[in-house]
Amino acid sequence: MTGVAYAPQVVKRADFLRAAAEFWADGPRSETPPGHWNVIANDASDALVAASKPLLIGGAGEPVDRLEWDVKLYFGINGAVHNSAIAAWGLKGRYDSVRPITLIRYMGGLGQSSDPSGRSYDARGLPLIPGLIEVITSQSSAAGQRHERLAKYVGRVAIRAWGGTPGDPSTQVAGTRWMLATAWVPYQLPTFVTPSFPAFVSGHSTFSRSAAEVLTAFTGSSYFPAGLARYTIPAGGLAFEHGPTTDVDLEWASYDDAADQAGQSRLFGGIHIRADDFTGRRLGSLCGRAAWQLAEQYYAGAAEPAGAACAPAGG
């Protein structure tokens, strides 16, 4: 947007992935994913005001005051996330799909699917990936070897993954370790249970893209004010385990960038798979554009709300 080069930001991959997963988690006792986008909308609006930019609904027309801007912005965004929730949960009920914790534990319990002549073979099992998914052997579980703590499970499938929330998350890091596939957990607090509703499609992805579509249309720009938004996760600011080791800035040029990261964060945390995320983003885009078209009709006092809520006219 500005033609200025982005400043490089080099951080450890584990710091970035953990920071993104926690920033977007929005679980119980939080603002939730739809609420998070109201916060982002507030911050973007504050940035426009701080820069003395006129508030132009749709990026055109006469400037409006902050009250009218906020009322109409909240109306558009929350109409979009409401519609996207209906669409997403309709698909969840239709497909009743499982989450990674079910997939990994179930498939790992069956065995491995890579070597028909090998131990613990099952065509529905997990594929073997050296250093990540392996069958425990007497050699690999011998003293000093990678599977030593799993010696009594020879023949079972082990995976190398996050070790779970440590005893004192404020000072301790679980890191990664070898465990039985049937013991795998996503990156979240032990009290934050896997949502008790199906995975496909991802609510985070659907909510976020629908809100991003409205913010783009409402502000008249796909970019955050000044072309960049930044949220800093300070060193030691994580809740699930100690970290990050340095400050991590989550940065996005466009509203779509932020929405993409919201959906991807659910992959980083092991809450969803790619099909849940990407299909949710596509659905959210349809819902957001349709909601904006209907919001414009309400702004003009000539609403015609009949028709599919997530089918933009002409789209």
Residue pairs with C-beta under 8 A, 6 or more apart in sequence:
1 221
1 223
1 226
1 227
1 253
2 226
2 227
4 227
6 228
6 251
6 253
9 249
9 251
11 244
11 246
11 248
12 244
12 245
12 246
14 243
15 243
15 244
15 245
15 246
15 248
16 244
16 248
17 268
18 187
18 238
18 240
18 241
18 243
18 244
18 268
19 233
19 238
19 243
19 244
19 248
19 250
20 250
20 261
20 264
20 265
20 268
21 187
21 265
21 266
21 268
21 269
22 233
22 238
22 239
22 240
23 231
23 233
23 250
23 265
24 33
24 36
24 204
24 261
24 262
24 265
24 266
25 188
25 192
25 265
25 269
26 32
26 33
26 35
26 36
26 204
27 188
27 189
27 192
28 192
30 36
31 38
31 39
33 81
33 203
33 204
33 207
33 208
33 262
34 78
34 81
34 82
34 85
34 207
34 211
36 262
37 77
37 81
37 207
37 208
37 211
37 212
37 215
38 74
38 77
38 78
40 211
40 215
40 229
40 255
40 258
41 73
41 74
41 77
41 211
41 215
43 229
44 215
44 219
44 224
44 225
44 229
45 55
45 66
45 69
45 70
45 73
47 224
47 225
47 226
47 229
48 55
48 219
48 225
49 55
49 66
51 225
51 226
53 225
54 63
55 63
55 64
55 65
55 66
55 69
56 62
56 63
56 64
56 220
57 64
57 69
57 72
57 218
57 299
58 217
58 218
58 220
58 296
59 219
59 220
59 221
60 220
64 72
72 218
72 295
72 299
73 214
73 218
75 295
75 298
76 214
76 217
76 218
76 291
76 292
76 295
77 211
77 214
77 215
77 218
79 291
79 294
79 295
80 210
80 211
80 213
80 214
80 287
80 288
80 291
80 292
81 207
81 210
81 211
83 210
83 287
83 290
83 291
83 309
83 310
84 206
84 207
84 209
84 210
84 283
84 284
84 287
84 288
84 310
85 203
85 206
85 207
86 309
87 206
87 283
87 286
87 287
87 309
87 310
88 201
88 202
88 203
88 206
88 207
88 280
88 283
89 197
89 203
91 200
91 201
91 279
91 283
92 197
92 198
92 199
92 200
92 201
93 198
95 198
95 200
96 198
97 198
97 199
97 200
97 276
98 106
98 198
98 199
99 194
99 195
99 198
99 199
99 271
99 272
100 186
100 270
100 271
100 272
100 273
101 184
101 185
101 186
101 194
101 270
103 273
104 126
104 159
104 181
104 184
105 181
105 182
105 183
105 184
107 113
107 124
107 125
107 126
107 181
108 125
108 126
108 133
108 157
108 159
108 180
108 181
108 182
108 184
109 157
109 181
109 182
110 122
110 124
110 125
110 126
111 120
111 121
111 122
111 125
111 126
111 135
111 157
112 118
112 119
112 120
112 121
112 122
112 125
112 126
112 127
112 128
112 133
112 135
112 157
113 121
113 122
113 123
113 124
113 125
113 126
113 127
113 128
114 127
114 128
115 121
115 128
118 135
119 135
119 137
119 155
120 135
120 155
120 156
120 157
125 157
126 133
126 157
126 159
126 181
127 133
128 134
128 135
131 160
132 159
132 160
133 157
133 158
133 159
133 160
133 181
134 140
134 147
134 157
134 158
134 159
135 155
135 156
135 157
135 158
136 147
136 150
136 151
136 153
136 154
136 155
136 156
136 157
136 158
137 147
137 154
137 155
138 154
139 145
140 146
140 147
141 147
141 148
141 150
141 151
141 153
141 154
142 148
142 151
146 178
147 158
147 178
149 177
149 178
150 156
150 158
150 178
150 179
150 180
153 180
156 180
156 181
156 182
157 180
157 181
158 178
158 179
158 180
158 181
159 178
159 179
159 180
159 181
159 184
160 176
160 177
160 178
160 179
161 176
161 177
161 179
161 184
162 174
162 175
162 176
162 185
162 187
162 270
163 174
163 175
163 176
163 177
163 179
164 174
164 185
164 190
165 174
165 189
165 190
165 240
165 241
166 172
166 173
166 174
166 241
166 242
169 238
169 239
169 240
169 241
169 242
170 236
170 242
171 242
172 241
172 242
173 241
173 242
173 243
174 241
184 270
185 270
186 194
186 269
186 270
186 271
187 240
187 268
187 269
187 270
188 240
188 269
188 271
189 239
189 240
194 271
195 271
199 271
199 272
199 273
199 276
200 275
200 276
200 279
201 276
201 277
201 279
201 280
201 283
202 263
202 266
202 271
202 272
202 276
202 277
202 279
202 280
203 280
204 262
204 263
204 265
204 266
204 272
204 277
204 280
205 259
205 262
205 263
205 266
205 272
205 276
205 277
205 278
205 279
205 280
205 281
205 284
206 280
206 281
206 283
206 284
206 287
207 262
207 284
208 258
208 259
208 262
208 263
208 281
208 284
209 256
209 259
209 263
209 280
209 281
209 282
209 283
209 284
209 285
209 288
210 284
210 285
210 287
210 288
210 291
211 255
211 259
211 284
211 288
212 254
212 255
212 256
212 258
212 259
212 284
212 288
213 255
213 284
213 285
213 287
213 288
213 289
213 291
213 292
214 288
214 291
214 292
214 295
215 255
216 222
216 254
216 255
216 256
217 289
217 292
218 292
222 254
222 255
222 256
223 253
223 254
223 255
224 252
224 253
224 254
224 255
224 258
227 253
228 251
228 252
228 253
229 251
229 252
229 258
230 249
230 250
230 251
231 249
231 250
232 247
232 248
232 249
232 250
233 244
233 247
233 248
233 249
233 250
234 247
235 243
235 244
235 245
235 246
235 247
236 242
236 243
236 244
237 244
238 244
250 261
252 258
252 261
259 281
259 284
260 281
263 272
263 277
263 278
263 280
263 281
264 277
266 272
266 276
266 277
267 273
267 274
267 277
283 310
286 310
286 311
286 312
286 315
287 309
287 310
289 312
289 315
290 308
290 309
290 310
290 311
290 312
290 313
290 315
291 309
292 312
293 312
293 313
294 303
294 305
297 303
297 304
297 305
